[in-house]
Amino acid sequence: MVKSLIVCVFVLCFLALGSCEPVEFTDCGSKEAKIVSVDITPCKAQPCELKKGTEVAIQVQFTPNINITAGTTDVHGIISGIPVPFPVDNPDACKDHGIVCPMIAGKTYTFKTVLPIKSLYPAMKLLVKWAMKDQKGNVVYCWEVAAEITG
């Protein structure tokens, strides 16, 4: 019985670790943190396919180099070189995203969110630009990933 329980726990841990999919990203001006990783699920290959009517889980692991008392999420789709603001349901990075402010310099945090890909979005290739800004509006971290919205 104990061996079966250990095997089940091991399998569940393996599956949980496999659910996050690290992607290659471009740092687009992180000033107050070092990005450790960006995980987008599902994203089996790049550009990441964002299928209409689904949700995408995003996790950003980062280490701030200063103390941060407040954070705001700022998301844009870069379409033909033009940044188009992408509204998010909860832009407060310190509420309901797995982190709590204040964030302490040198400690690693994981920002988590779910992004709905609405059916009304047009099918297209774009660059997703995702930033967190601090209490003064300074960029904490910024990353970009190539993506394609599909039907």
N, CA, C and O of each residue as an XYZ file, in Angstrom:
604
protein
N       0.827     -1.191      0.000
C       0.000      0.000      0.000
C       0.871      1.254      0.000
O       0.615      2.188     -0.759
N       1.891      1.277      0.841
C       2.772      2.434      0.931
C       3.529      2.623     -0.388
O       3.701      3.749     -0.855
N       3.983      1.501     -0.988
C       4.697      1.599     -2.264
C       3.789      2.180     -3.343
O       4.230      3.005     -4.143
N       2.537      1.762     -3.370
C       1.583      2.291     -4.354
C       1.378      3.786     -4.156
O       1.313      4.547     -5.121
N       1.279      4.196     -2.908
C       1.094      5.614     -2.604
C       2.309      6.423     -3.054
O       2.157      7.507     -3.617
N       3.499      5.911     -2.814
C       4.724      6.599     -3.224
C       4.784      6.714     -4.743
O       5.138      7.767     -5.272
N       4.444      5.644     -5.441
C       4.440      5.670     -6.905
C       3.436      6.702     -7.411
O       3.742      7.455     -8.335
N       2.244      6.747     -6.821
C       1.216      7.718     -7.228
C       1.699      9.147     -7.014
O       1.517     10.003     -7.880
N       2.310      9.405     -5.873
C       2.824     10.746     -5.587
C       3.909     11.114     -6.597
O       3.930     12.237     -7.099
N       4.803     10.183     -6.896
C       5.871     10.433     -7.862
C       5.296     10.761     -9.239
O       5.734     11.713     -9.884
N       4.327      9.982     -9.686
C       3.707     10.202    -11.001
C       3.009     11.556    -11.041
O       3.143     12.290    -12.021
N       2.269     11.897     -9.994
C       1.573     13.185     -9.953
C       2.562     14.350     -9.966
O       2.323     15.357    -10.633
N       3.660     14.221     -9.239
C       4.678     15.273     -9.244
C       5.296     15.420    -10.631
O       5.522     16.537    -11.098
N       5.568     14.304    -11.283
C       6.136     14.334    -12.628
C       5.179     15.013    -13.603
O       5.600     15.833    -14.419
N       3.892     14.674    -13.519
C       2.895     15.289    -14.394
C       2.764     16.780    -14.112
O       2.622     17.571    -15.045
N       2.809     17.170    -12.868
C       2.699     18.592    -12.518
C       3.889     19.372    -13.066
O       3.720     20.478    -13.579
N       5.079     18.813    -12.964
C       6.256     19.487    -13.493
C       6.208     19.568    -15.005
O       6.683     20.543    -15.587
N       5.649     18.575    -15.639
C       5.574     18.552    -17.093
C       4.526     19.478    -17.657
O       4.512     19.710    -18.866
N       3.641     20.023    -16.828
C       2.567     20.860    -17.343
C       3.048     22.257    -17.717
O       2.419     22.913    -18.547
N       4.124     22.722    -17.140
C       4.669     24.023    -17.493
C       5.616     23.850    -18.669
O       6.410     22.910    -18.716
N       5.518     24.767    -19.609
C       6.323     24.650    -20.808
C       7.175     25.902    -20.971
O       6.683     26.916    -21.466
N       8.459     25.853    -20.560
C       9.309     27.030    -20.708
C       9.456     27.390    -22.183
O       9.601     26.515    -23.037
N       9.417     28.675    -22.465
C       9.551     29.135    -23.836
C      10.762     30.055    -23.936
O      11.208     30.640    -22.950
N      11.276     30.163    -25.154
C      12.334     31.129    -25.395
C      11.683     32.495    -25.478
O      10.681     32.671    -26.171
N      12.243     33.450    -24.783
C      11.685     34.794    -24.768
C      12.807     35.800    -24.986
O      13.987     35.492    -24.813
N      12.418     36.989    -25.363
C      13.358     38.093    -25.488
C      13.103     39.055    -24.343
O      11.966     39.467    -24.114
N      14.153     39.412    -23.625
C      14.011     40.412    -22.571
C      13.917     41.772    -23.255
O      14.810     42.157    -24.010
N      12.838     42.494    -22.989
C      12.600     43.769    -23.679
C      12.758     44.965    -22.750
O      12.069     45.973    -22.907
N      13.654     44.853    -21.796
C      13.946     46.015    -20.966
C      13.703     45.834    -19.487
O      13.290     46.775    -18.809
N      13.954     44.633    -18.968
C      13.817     44.412    -17.523
C      14.811     45.314    -16.805
O      16.013     45.256    -17.066
N      14.308     46.143    -15.903
C      15.166     47.102    -15.200
C      15.380     46.725    -13.741
O      16.471     46.906    -13.200
N      14.341     46.201    -13.110
C      14.387     46.001    -11.662
C      14.314     44.537    -11.253
O      14.116     44.224    -10.079
N      14.477     43.630    -12.235
C      14.441     42.200    -11.918
C      15.158     41.419    -13.005
O      15.351     41.900    -14.122
N      15.549     40.203    -12.649
C      16.085     39.250    -13.618
C      15.013     38.198    -13.835
O      14.523     37.591    -12.884
N      14.653     37.987    -15.095
C      13.678     36.945    -15.413
C      14.400     35.603    -15.387
O      15.413     35.423    -16.063
N      13.874     34.664    -14.606
C      14.443     33.322    -14.521
C      13.856     32.454    -15.629
O      14.588     31.748    -16.322
N      12.523     32.507    -15.795
C      11.874     31.715    -16.839
C      10.501     32.284    -17.159
O       9.882     32.972    -16.348
N      10.045     31.974    -18.374
C       8.683     32.276    -18.810
C       8.093     30.957    -19.285
O       8.644     30.306    -20.172
N       6.967     30.565    -18.689
C       6.286     29.320    -19.056
C       4.907     29.663    -19.599
O       4.153     30.414    -18.980
N       4.584     29.103    -20.764
C       3.270     29.293    -21.376
C       2.713     27.915    -21.679
O       3.353     27.106    -22.352
N       1.505     27.655    -21.170
C       0.876     26.349    -21.374
C      -0.512     26.549    -21.960
O      -1.320     27.248    -21.348
N      -0.828     25.980    -23.102
C       0.063     25.167    -23.934
C       0.888     26.029    -24.891
O       0.417     27.050    -25.391
N       2.093     25.609    -25.127
C       2.952     26.196    -26.162
C       3.984     25.130    -26.493
O       5.064     25.081    -25.904
N       3.633     24.288    -27.438
C       4.483     23.149    -27.779
C       5.643     23.543    -28.690
O       6.684     22.886    -28.695
N       5.460     24.621    -29.465
C       6.501     25.114    -30.364
C       6.288     26.607    -30.555
O       5.200     27.133    -30.321
N       7.336     27.269    -30.979
C       7.211     28.702    -31.211
C       7.175     28.986    -32.700
O       7.897     28.345    -33.464
N       6.343     29.939    -33.135
C       5.541     30.824    -32.307
C       4.463     30.055    -31.544
O       3.947     29.047    -32.027
N       4.129     30.540    -30.352
C       3.115     29.887    -29.527
C       1.754     30.022    -30.202
O       1.352     31.116    -30.597
N       1.052     28.905    -30.331
C      -0.288     28.933    -30.911
C      -1.288     29.313    -29.823
O      -1.396     28.638    -28.800
N      -2.009     30.394    -30.058
C      -3.046     30.854    -29.145
C      -4.378     30.583    -29.831
O      -4.812     31.344    -30.696
N      -5.015     29.496    -29.436
C      -6.240     29.059    -30.101
C      -7.441     29.808    -29.540
O      -7.658     29.850    -28.329
N      -8.219     30.399    -30.451
C      -9.418     31.141    -30.052
C     -10.338     30.262    -29.214
O     -10.485     29.069    -29.481
N     -10.954     30.859    -28.199
C     -11.890     30.137    -27.346
C     -11.230     29.301    -26.269
O     -11.903     28.530    -25.585
N      -9.913     29.441    -26.107
C      -9.201     28.684    -25.070
C      -8.557     29.661    -24.089
O      -8.669     30.879    -24.229
N      -7.888     29.098    -23.104
C      -7.139     29.895    -22.139
C      -5.691     29.441    -22.145
O      -5.391     28.270    -22.378
N      -4.810     30.377    -21.889
C      -3.382     30.102    -21.836
C      -2.896     30.417    -20.425
O      -3.154     31.502    -19.905
N      -2.193     29.471    -19.808
C      -1.615     29.692    -18.478
C      -0.210     30.263    -18.651
O       0.595     29.745    -19.425
N       0.066     31.328    -17.922
C       1.370     31.987    -18.005
C       1.984     32.050    -16.614
O       1.330     32.432    -15.644
N       3.261     31.664    -16.538
C       4.018     31.774    -15.291
C       5.346     32.451    -15.603
O       6.063     32.051    -16.520
N       5.658     33.471    -14.831
C       6.926     34.177    -14.992
C       7.665     34.107    -13.664
O       7.202     34.627    -12.649
N       8.816     33.458    -13.690
C       9.637     33.382    -12.485
C      10.703     34.475    -12.595
O      11.410     34.559    -13.599
N      10.813     35.310    -11.557
C      11.721     36.449    -11.610
C      12.269     36.762    -10.221
O      11.687     36.388     -9.202
N      13.401     37.459    -10.210
C      14.033     37.874     -8.962
C      14.257     39.380     -9.012
O      15.109     39.851     -9.765
N      13.494     40.153     -8.210
C      13.700     41.604     -8.216
C      15.035     41.976     -7.576
O      15.511     41.298     -6.665
N      15.634     43.066     -8.067
C      16.883     43.533     -7.460
C      16.654     44.747     -6.559
O      17.603     45.312     -6.016
N      15.381     45.147     -6.404
C      14.994     46.179     -5.443
C      13.711     45.718     -4.755
O      13.039     44.810     -5.245
N      13.372     46.323     -3.643
C      12.088     46.039     -2.997
C      10.976     46.701     -3.809
O      11.116     47.843     -4.247
N       9.882     45.984     -4.007
C       8.767     46.476     -4.814
C       7.512     46.446     -3.954
O       7.126     45.392     -3.447
N       6.877     47.598     -3.790
C       5.700     47.686     -2.919
C       4.384     47.507     -3.667
O       3.365     47.207     -3.045
N       4.382     47.685     -5.005
C       3.169     47.509     -5.809
C       3.584     47.153     -7.228
O       4.644     47.565     -7.700
N       2.733     46.379     -7.906
C       3.040     45.984     -9.272
C       1.805     46.017    -10.153
O       0.697     45.713     -9.711
N       2.016     46.394    -11.411
C       0.934     46.448    -12.389
C       1.353     45.692    -13.636
O       2.485     45.824    -14.101
N       0.434     44.896    -14.177
C       0.680     44.149    -15.400
C       0.336     45.023    -16.602
O      -0.704     45.681    -16.627
N       1.218     45.022    -17.594
C       1.039     45.819    -18.808
C       1.292     44.901    -20.002
O       2.417     44.448    -20.210
N       0.238     44.624    -20.793
C       0.339     43.658    -21.891
C      -0.008     44.344    -23.211
O      -0.975     45.100    -23.306
N       0.809     44.057    -24.229
C       0.557     44.576    -25.574
C       0.742     43.455    -26.590
O       1.538     42.538    -26.388
N       0.002     43.544    -27.674
C       0.264     42.738    -28.853
C       0.980     43.647    -29.834
O       0.477     44.722    -30.159
N       2.139     43.237    -30.308
C       2.864     44.032    -31.300
C       2.467     43.472    -32.663
O       2.837     42.355    -33.025
N       1.711     44.268    -33.406
C       1.169     43.837    -34.693
C       1.747     44.745    -35.774
O       1.497     45.951    -35.781
N       2.520     44.160    -36.686
C       3.198     44.932    -37.736
C       3.991     46.090    -37.133
O       4.012     47.189    -37.688
N       4.635     45.843    -36.006
C       5.476     46.837    -35.358
C       4.735     47.850    -34.501
O       5.361     48.716    -33.890
N       3.404     47.756    -34.447
C       2.601     48.713    -33.688
C       2.106     48.061    -32.399
O       1.429     47.035    -32.455
N       2.436     48.649    -31.219
C       1.949     48.083    -29.955
C       0.465     48.397    -29.751
O       0.052     49.557    -29.764
N      -0.325     47.341    -29.561
C      -1.760     47.474    -29.316
C      -2.025     46.999    -27.885
O      -1.759     45.840    -27.568
N      -2.550     47.878    -27.010
C      -2.814     47.472    -25.622
C      -3.767     46.282    -25.558
O      -4.750     46.211    -26.295
N      -3.454     45.357    -24.665
C      -4.266     44.161    -24.474
C      -4.816     44.223    -23.055
O      -4.063     44.068    -22.094
N      -6.117     44.449    -22.913
C      -6.673     44.575    -21.559
C      -6.610     43.250    -20.796
O      -6.890     42.186    -21.347
N      -6.241     43.339    -19.534
C      -6.234     42.156    -18.663
C      -7.269     42.376    -17.563
O      -7.499     43.505    -17.129
N      -7.887     41.285    -17.120
C      -8.955     41.377    -16.125
C      -8.484     41.970    -14.801
O      -9.192     42.766    -14.185
N      -7.294     41.582    -14.369
C      -6.780     42.051    -13.085
C      -5.340     42.531    -13.263
O      -4.411     41.729    -13.175
N      -5.140     43.833    -13.513
C      -3.779     44.321    -13.734
C      -2.927     44.425    -12.469
O      -1.721     44.652    -12.563
N      -3.529     44.262    -11.286
C      -2.775     44.328    -10.032
C      -1.931     43.060     -9.888
O      -2.449     41.989     -9.571
N      -0.637     43.195    -10.122
C       0.262     42.037    -10.099
C       0.386     41.408     -8.720
O       0.814     40.260     -8.596
N       0.013     42.152     -7.683
C       0.166     41.667     -6.309
C      -1.108     41.037     -5.758
O      -1.157     40.679     -4.581
N      -2.129     40.896     -6.579
C      -3.395     40.342     -6.116
C      -3.841     39.213     -7.044
O      -4.007     39.411     -8.247
N      -4.030     38.039     -6.473
C      -4.546     36.872     -7.191
C      -3.617     36.354     -8.290
O      -4.081     35.721     -9.239
N      -2.312     36.613     -8.174
C      -1.366     36.116     -9.170
C      -0.229     35.314     -8.537
O       0.815     35.114     -9.157
N      -0.434     34.857     -7.306
C       0.563     34.015     -6.658
C       1.687     34.769     -5.973
O       2.586     34.149     -5.402
N       1.656     36.090     -6.017
C       2.662     36.884     -5.312
C       1.957     37.927     -4.451
O       0.819     38.313     -4.721
N       2.647     38.368     -3.425
C       2.109     39.374     -2.513
C       3.150     40.481     -2.374
O       4.343     40.210     -2.237
N       2.693     41.706     -2.409
C       3.597     42.842     -2.194
C       3.636     43.178     -0.712
O       2.617     43.030     -0.037
N       4.752     43.618     -0.182
C       5.946     43.977     -0.942
C       6.760     42.747     -1.358
O       6.774     41.724     -0.673
N       7.436     42.884     -2.504
C       8.381     41.877     -2.959
C       9.764     42.331     -2.494
O      10.109     43.510     -2.574
N      10.537     41.377     -2.012
C      11.833     41.672     -1.407
C      12.958     41.418     -2.413
O      12.976     40.387     -3.086
N      13.877     42.348     -2.508
C      15.030     42.207     -3.400
C      15.772     40.909     -3.105
O      16.020     40.575     -1.946
N      16.127     40.176     -4.169
C      16.898     38.946     -4.030
C      16.073     37.690     -3.847
O      16.612     36.587     -3.940
N      14.782     37.823     -3.590
C      13.910     36.660     -3.427
C      13.242     36.365     -4.772
O      12.854     37.291     -5.485
N      13.104     35.083     -5.122
C      12.500     34.699     -6.395
C      10.998     34.513     -6.232
O      10.537     33.889     -5.277
N      10.245     35.062     -7.175
C       8.780     35.013     -7.171
C       8.285     34.402     -8.473
O       8.982     34.424     -9.487
N       7.070     33.854     -8.433
C       6.434     33.329     -9.637
C       5.086     34.002     -9.819
O       4.158     33.785     -9.040
N       4.989     34.823    -10.861
C       3.738     35.471    -11.250
C       2.949     34.460    -12.070
O       3.491     33.858    -12.997
N       1.657     34.264    -11.736
C       0.816     33.288    -12.437
C      -0.478     33.952    -12.876
O      -1.084     34.714    -12.123
N      -0.893     33.657    -14.097
C      -2.179     34.158    -14.575
C      -2.702     33.259    -15.681
O      -1.973     32.439    -16.238
N      -3.972     33.432    -15.985
C      -4.605     32.729    -17.098
C      -5.112     33.794    -18.059
O      -5.807     34.728    -17.658
N      -4.763     33.646    -19.314
C      -5.120     34.620    -20.335
C      -6.148     34.012    -21.281
O      -5.835     33.052    -21.985
N      -7.379     34.553    -21.315
C      -8.373     34.027    -22.254
C      -8.074     34.510    -23.674
O      -7.785     35.687    -23.890
N      -8.145     33.599    -24.628
C      -7.990     33.946    -26.043
C      -9.408     33.985    -26.618
O      -9.982     32.951    -26.959
N      -9.946     35.170    -26.716
C     -11.357     35.338    -27.071
C     -11.614     35.004    -28.534
O     -10.776     35.241    -29.404
N     -12.792     34.448    -28.779
C     -13.181     34.047    -30.132
C     -13.241     35.223    -31.093
O     -13.090     35.039    -32.301
N     -13.458     36.423    -30.581
C     -13.563     37.595    -31.451
C     -12.213     38.119    -31.932
O     -12.170     38.978    -32.813
N     -11.101     37.616    -31.369
C      -9.785     38.065    -31.818
C      -9.549     37.598    -33.250
O      -9.910     36.473    -33.596
N      -8.951     38.441    -34.086
C      -8.645     38.004    -35.456
C      -7.466     37.032    -35.467
O      -6.564     37.119    -34.635
N      -7.492     36.114    -36.420
C      -6.367     35.192    -36.589
C      -5.196     35.991    -37.160
O      -5.340     36.682    -38.168
N      -4.041     35.893    -36.510
C      -2.870     36.652    -36.968
C      -1.619     36.245    -36.206
O      -1.682     35.617    -35.149
N      -0.481     36.623    -36.778
C       0.797     36.487    -36.086
C       1.074     37.795    -35.366
O       0.761     38.873    -35.872
N       1.659     37.692    -34.192
C       1.973     38.876    -33.409
C       3.092     38.569    -32.431
O       3.511     37.423    -32.270
N       3.557     39.612    -31.792
C       4.540     39.484    -30.727
C       3.825     39.877    -29.444
O       3.258     40.966    -29.361
N       3.846     39.004    -28.445
C       3.245     39.326    -27.151
C       4.313     40.015    -26.311
O       5.396     39.471    -26.097
N       3.995     41.218    -25.839
C       4.913     41.974    -24.980
C       4.256     42.106    -23.617
O       3.184     42.695    -23.485
N       4.913     41.550    -22.601
C       4.340     41.478    -21.256
C       5.310     42.138    -20.282
O       6.483     41.770    -20.213
N       4.813     43.110    -19.536
C       5.670     43.808    -18.579
C       4.981     43.913    -17.228
O       3.754     43.913    -17.134
N       5.791     44.002    -16.195
C       5.305     44.369    -14.870
C       5.980     45.693    -14.529
O       7.188     45.858    -14.697
N       5.169     46.632    -14.046
C       5.696     47.928    -13.624
C       5.525     48.065    -12.118
O       4.599     47.506    -11.531
N       6.436     48.819    -11.500
C       6.394     48.976    -10.046
C       5.527     50.159     -9.634
O       4.832     50.756    -10.456
N       5.581     50.481     -8.358
C       4.767     51.547     -7.780
C       5.046     52.921     -8.396
O       4.211     53.820     -8.300
N       6.202     53.090     -9.023
C       6.553     54.369     -9.656
C       6.362     54.339    -11.171
O       6.638     55.324    -11.857
N       5.884     53.194    -11.694
C       5.712     53.066    -13.139
C       6.956     52.600    -13.866
O       6.974     52.550    -15.096
N       8.009     52.254    -13.113
C       9.239     51.742    -13.714
C       9.063     50.275    -14.090
O       8.331     49.540    -13.426
N       9.737     49.854    -15.156
C       9.637     48.470    -15.616
C      10.401     47.554    -14.662
O      11.609     47.702    -14.476
N       9.681     46.609    -14.063
C      10.310     45.586    -13.227
C      10.907     44.542    -14.155
O      12.113     44.296    -14.136
N      10.040     43.919    -14.982
C      10.510     42.997    -16.011
C       9.683     43.192    -17.265
O       8.568     43.712    -17.229
N      10.265     42.759    -18.380
C       9.573     42.837    -19.664
C      10.070     41.686    -20.528
O      11.275     41.462    -20.643
N       9.134     40.956    -21.137
C       9.508     39.862    -22.026
C       8.600     39.863    -23.249
O       7.467     40.345    -23.208
N       9.127     39.312    -24.336
C       8.371     39.184    -25.582
C       8.474     37.759    -26.092
O       9.516     37.112    -25.985
N       7.358     37.280    -26.653
C       7.295     35.940    -27.235
C       6.504     36.028    -28.536
O       5.470     36.693    -28.596
N       6.989     35.357    -29.574
C       6.258     35.277    -30.838
C       5.054     34.363    -30.654
O       5.152     33.311    -30.022
N       3.914     34.774    -31.213
C       2.685     33.993    -31.064
C       1.856     34.091    -32.340
O       2.091     34.939    -33.200
N       0.888     33.201    -32.429
C      -0.053     33.226    -33.547
C      -1.434     32.860    -33.026
O      -1.627     31.799    -32.432
N      -2.392     33.753    -33.254
C      -3.783     33.470    -32.887
C      -4.385     32.663    -34.025
O      -4.345     33.074    -35.184
N      -4.947     31.504    -33.678
C      -5.526     30.622    -34.691
C      -6.981     30.331    -34.363
O      -7.425     30.484    -33.225
N      -7.723     29.902    -35.401
C      -9.153     29.599    -35.241
C      -9.346     28.272    -34.618
O     -10.483     27.850    -34.405
